[in-house]
């Protein structure tokens, strides 16, 4: 590795080596982690006790799912539709955030990946935004 700057000097290119340990490595992250219910741009999983993609806070969409299930509004939530059709109940306490992304396109790809790798997804999204090559990887 020490010969690289000498070789580059022959071509009038100056190189600077970066140290392996930086000041940023020495100090912990300065920001506190965002609480689960305050996270935005999340792909989440609310499991069914018996057998997403959002821009708003996770807790907002979570409560909308709860309300749709309670009031039996299948058009407002695929989870509510699943619970009504199957007679199952949602496991609210077991809900988890799978991934986060601030980019809408990345979020759609990640959501499609999670749906395609899930054994029994409630979400009917067929992974429209997941390219065929990646879909084959997700299913293998």
C-alpha positions, 0 to 999 in steps of 0.5 A: 500500500505504501507504493501507491502514492509513488506510482501516482506521482509519476502521473502527477496525481497526489494521494492522501491516505486516510487513517483507519481510526477517525475521531468519529470512531472514538465518540458514540453517536450524539443523537438519541435513537428515535422511539419506535412510535415516532419513526417515519418512512417505515416498513412495518409488520403487524402479525396475525395472532392466528395464522407497509409503507407510510410517510406519516409516523408509525404510531399514526398508521398503527392506530389507523389499522387498529381503528379500521379493524375495530370498526370493521372497515376493510377498505381502509386497511388490508389488515382489517380486511384479513381479520374480517374475512378470516375471523383472526385477530391482529397481534398489536403488541408483536408489531415491528418495524422492519426497515426505514427509508426516507426515499419513497422509491427505496421504501417501495422496493424494500416493502416489495422485498419484505412482502415477497420474502414473507411466508404468508403476507396479509398485504396483497401488493404483488411487489409491483416495484420489485424488478423480476431479477430481485423477485427471484432472489427473494423467493429463493 
